[in-house]
Amino acid sequence: YVFIPMGSPAALKLSIGVVDYDVNASAEWFSSRMFIEVLNATSYEGSRLFEVKIYSDEDTLRDDLLKGRIDAGLIIPRGFSANASTGSAEFKVLIGGRDQYRESVAYVAIAMFLSEFNKQAGLYKVNASLSYIEAGLKQSGVPNADHLKNFIENFMRGLISTVNASYESVKPEALADRPRILGWLLLSAIGVMFLYTGFSQGAAVLVSEKERGSLNRILAYPVSEGELIAGAILSAIAIVLLSAAIIVLFGVAALGAKLAFNPFNPLHWLAVSLLPVGALISTGIGVLLSPLAKTSRGAEGLGIVLGLILTFLTGIWFPAEMLPAPLQILAKVSPPTWVFDTIRSILVYSRGFSEVAPNLVNIAIASAVILLADIAVFKHVLRKYVEEVCPSIQL
């Protein structure tokens, strides 16, 4: 739905293999051939839902399922047509597992198709039965025949569908359509970039200066330790924010994403202001890794590995509720997660200040702690470098 708009022929079409062992059977009103024709003709949002392929035997069908050539398979046994015409028939459904998304889609699509098919077939049988019942009541002269017929009709229809539910999708305005969903995903993409780029930039900020030989020249100037630390962190944050701007421009211009931003809502400006804070936090965590890195390439690799791990463990790319219980705890204590959960709460779910205030407090505390830790790490690394390489320079 997000990357391939509905209505496109490629939007959703499942390959269904069918083995029909009842192909030569005859029935009064229904046959396996008719069932396959209905399956093949079913459409969704203007596109055919199933592409049916007929197999001669079950082994060949299973082999294609295992190799990912089809999404699902139906095994129709002998006697299916007669049993379905006079009572209840059974057959086997095989769901392919070539990937988790297609497996889930195939399961739901086939289950919903069969549910509706059973309902329509049941109503056909009810209507056919009612015609005989009505004729019998008229011939027998039963008093209040119409009342009795209505009772029998309602009862029989209730056997087919005891409860009829109406469904309504209630979703935030920010998730109401495809452009807005793409806008929501932009936030996730920025979060992932913060983890990768922020960690890498922070981890490499001093190592890269050493490798270029520029750290010696910088230290030769009358620059205070605090100014050097601030410059290093701000330069890394600037790169992260520039990357975020590029992601937003590409998403809006190329993909048609729409961001739920209201310039007249002060809370929306608060959400935007959290982006530099998130950049500070991610870069700051990267700085804490810098003592472990000996080269800029090693620092970037370390940042990417940690960013990749946290992408899946902190709920930035997909909801933390999908994680195992122990990992949900990790997501709840992750400062980057606090930042992007707060931004989503404001821009996507339109929550008020009181609802996001606890997260804002956590973010402020985390930012201060990370910044103080970064200063300590910078001082340690700089002084160690000066002692080893430039003992004449006093910090």
Solvent accessible surface area in square Angstrom, and as a share of the most:
residue,aa,sasa,rsa
1,Y,113,0.43
2,V,27,0.15
3,F,143,0.60
4,I,78,0.40
5,P,65,0.41
6,M,71,0.32
7,G,45,0.43
8,S,32,0.21
9,P,110,0.69
10,A,71,0.55
11,A,23,0.18
12,L,31,0.16
13,K,72,0.31
14,L,0,0.00
15,S,27,0.18
16,I,1,0.00
17,G,0,0.00
18,V,0,0.00
19,V,1,0.01
20,D,19,0.10
21,Y,75,0.28
22,D,9,0.05
23,V,91,0.52
24,N,145,0.75
25,A,39,0.31
26,S,104,0.67
27,A,37,0.29
28,E,161,0.72
29,W,61,0.21
30,F,11,0.05
31,S,14,0.09
32,S,1,0.01
33,R,138,0.50
34,M,69,0.31
35,F,3,0.01
36,I,24,0.12
37,E,92,0.41
38,V,68,0.39
39,L,2,0.01
40,N,58,0.29
41,A,76,0.59
42,T,35,0.21
43,S,69,0.44
44,Y,111,0.42
45,E,104,0.47
46,G,81,0.78
47,S,13,0.09
48,R,102,0.37
49,L,18,0.09
50,F,0,0.00
51,E,85,0.38
52,V,28,0.16
53,K,105,0.45
54,I,105,0.53
55,Y,16,0.06
56,S,100,0.64
57,D,51,0.26
58,E,40,0.18
59,D,111,0.57
60,T,64,0.37
61,L,0,0.00
62,R,97,0.35
63,D,56,0.29
64,D,10,0.05
65,L,19,0.09
66,L,156,0.78
67,K,119,0.51
68,G,15,0.14
69,R,143,0.52
70,I,6,0.03
71,D,3,0.01
72,A,0,0.00
73,G,0,0.00
74,L,3,0.01
75,I,13,0.07
76,I,0,0.00
77,P,53,0.33
78,R,184,0.67
79,G,29,0.28
80,F,9,0.04
81,S,0,0.00
82,A,52,0.40
83,N,72,0.37
84,A,17,0.13
85,S,15,0.10
86,T,121,0.71
87,G,41,0.39
88,S,99,0.64
89,A,29,0.22
90,E,143,0.64
91,F,53,0.22
92,K,97,0.41
93,V,52,0.30
94,L,25,0.12
95,I,51,0.26
96,G,5,0.05
97,G,57,0.55
98,R,114,0.41
99,D,61,0.32
100,Q,151,0.67
101,Y,143,0.54
102,R,54,0.20
103,E,70,0.32
104,S,61,0.39
105,V,28,0.16
106,A,0,0.00
107,Y,140,0.53
108,V,86,0.50
109,A,15,0.11
110,I,8,0.04
111,A,45,0.35
112,M,125,0.56
113,F,19,0.08
114,L,37,0.18
115,S,65,0.42
116,E,88,0.39
117,F,36,0.15
118,N,98,0.50
119,K,71,0.30
120,Q,97,0.43
121,A,22,0.17
122,G,8,0.08
123,L,41,0.20
124,Y,113,0.43
125,K,60,0.25
126,V,7,0.04
127,N,72,0.37
128,A,42,0.33
129,S,42,0.27
130,L,12,0.06
131,S,64,0.41
132,Y,169,0.64
133,I,52,0.26
134,E,58,0.26
135,A,46,0.36
136,G,37,0.35
137,L,22,0.11
138,K,144,0.61
139,Q,160,0.71
140,S,74,0.47
141,G,59,0.57
142,V,55,0.32
143,P,111,0.70
144,N,120,0.62
145,A,25,0.19
146,D,107,0.56
147,H,135,0.60
148,L,64,0.32
149,K,40,0.17
150,N,79,0.40
151,F,125,0.52
152,I,41,0.21
153,E,38,0.17
154,N,106,0.54
155,F,122,0.51
156,M,38,0.17
157,R,83,0.30
158,G,27,0.26
159,L,122,0.60
160,I,59,0.30
161,S,28,0.18
162,T,116,0.68
163,V,124,0.71
164,N,108,0.55
165,A,67,0.52
166,S,115,0.74
167,Y,200,0.76
168,E,151,0.68
169,S,87,0.56
170,V,134,0.77
171,K,103,0.44
172,P,41,0.26
173,E,126,0.57
174,A,7,0.06
175,L,36,0.18
176,A,52,0.41
177,D,46,0.24
178,R,60,0.22
179,P,48,0.30
180,R,46,0.17
181,I,31,0.16
182,L,6,0.03
183,G,3,0.03
184,W,50,0.18
185,L,38,0.19
186,L,11,0.06
187,L,13,0.06
188,S,0,0.00
189,A,31,0.24
190,I,3,0.01
191,G,0,0.00
192,V,25,0.14
193,M,22,0.10
194,F,3,0.01
195,L,0,0.00
196,Y,64,0.24
197,T,31,0.18
198,G,0,0.00
199,F,0,0.00
200,S,10,0.07
201,Q,53,0.24
202,G,0,0.00
203,A,0,0.00
204,A,9,0.07
205,V,18,0.11
206,L,5,0.03
207,V,9,0.05
208,S,22,0.14
209,E,40,0.18
210,K,72,0.30
211,E,96,0.43
212,R,155,0.57
213,G,28,0.27
214,S,17,0.11
215,L,1,0.01
216,N,57,0.29
217,R,146,0.53
218,I,53,0.27
219,L,14,0.07
220,A,77,0.60
221,Y,143,0.54
222,P,138,0.87
223,V,58,0.33
224,S,56,0.36
225,E,24,0.11
226,G,48,0.46
227,E,105,0.47
228,L,20,0.10
229,I,8,0.04
230,A,48,0.37
231,G,40,0.39
232,A,15,0.12
233,I,8,0.04
234,L,113,0.56
235,S,58,0.37
236,A,2,0.02
237,I,16,0.08
238,A,58,0.45
239,I,77,0.39
240,V,0,0.00
241,L,56,0.28
242,L,115,0.57
243,S,27,0.17
244,A,6,0.04
245,A,47,0.37
246,I,103,0.52
247,I,39,0.20
248,V,39,0.23
249,L,126,0.63
250,F,122,0.51
251,G,0,0.00
252,V,69,0.40
253,A,91,0.71
254,A,64,0.49
255,L,71,0.35
256,G,40,0.38
257,A,6,0.05
258,K,103,0.43
259,L,58,0.29
260,A,35,0.27
261,F,71,0.30
262,N,67,0.34
263,P,70,0.44
264,F,182,0.76
265,N,48,0.25
266,P,107,0.67
267,L,36,0.18
268,H,18,0.08
269,W,133,0.47
270,L,49,0.24
271,A,0,0.00
272,V,57,0.33
273,S,56,0.36
274,L,9,0.04
275,L,35,0.17
276,P,58,0.36
277,V,43,0.25
278,G,3,0.03
279,A,0,0.00
280,L,35,0.18
281,I,1,0.00
282,S,1,0.00
283,T,0,0.00
284,G,0,0.00
285,I,33,0.17
286,G,0,0.00
287,V,2,0.01
288,L,65,0.32
289,L,28,0.14
290,S,7,0.04
291,P,59,0.37
292,L,126,0.63
293,A,13,0.10
294,K,173,0.73
295,T,66,0.38
296,S,24,0.15
297,R,202,0.74
298,G,37,0.36
299,A,0,0.00
300,E,78,0.35
301,G,33,0.32
302,L,61,0.30
303,G,0,0.00
304,I,87,0.44
305,V,85,0.49
306,L,47,0.24
307,G,0,0.00
308,L,85,0.42
309,I,84,0.42
310,L,30,0.15
311,T,8,0.05
312,F,98,0.41
313,L,37,0.18
314,T,0,0.00
315,G,5,0.05
316,I,1,0.01
317,W,106,0.37
318,F,54,0.23
319,P,64,0.40
320,A,23,0.18
321,E,136,0.61
322,M,137,0.61
323,L,17,0.09
324,P,81,0.51
325,A,72,0.56
326,P,95,0.60
327,L,58,0.29
328,Q,47,0.21
329,I,115,0.59
330,L,66,0.33
331,A,1,0.01
332,K,141,0.60
333,V,89,0.51
334,S,9,0.05
335,P,27,0.17
336,P,9,0.05
337,T,4,0.03
338,W,45,0.16
339,V,0,0.00
340,F,2,0.01
341,D,56,0.29
342,T,1,0.00
343,I,2,0.01
344,R,19,0.07
345,S,12,0.08
346,I,2,0.01
347,L,20,0.10
348,V,6,0.03
349,Y,90,0.34
350,S,94,0.61
351,R,105,0.38
352,G,31,0.30
353,F,118,0.49
354,S,92,0.59
355,E,110,0.49
356,V,5,0.03
357,A,27,0.21
358,P,81,0.51
359,N,40,0.20
360,L,30,0.15
361,V,86,0.50
362,N,55,0.28
363,I,5,0.03
364,A,63,0.49
365,I,103,0.52
366,A,12,0.10
367,S,16,0.10
368,A,51,0.39
369,V,89,0.51
370,I,16,0.08
371,L,67,0.33
372,L,119,0.59
373,A,34,0.26
374,D,0,0.00
375,I,56,0.29
376,A,61,0.47
377,V,27,0.16
378,F,0,0.00
379,K,74,0.31
380,H,112,0.50
381,V,17,0.10
382,L,1,0.00
383,R,117,0.43
384,K,105,0.44
385,Y,23,0.09
386,V,10,0.06
387,E,128,0.57
388,E,119,0.53
389,V,78,0.45
390,C,17,0.10
391,P,96,0.60
392,S,101,0.65
393,I,39,0.20
394,Q,157,0.70
395,L,84,0.42
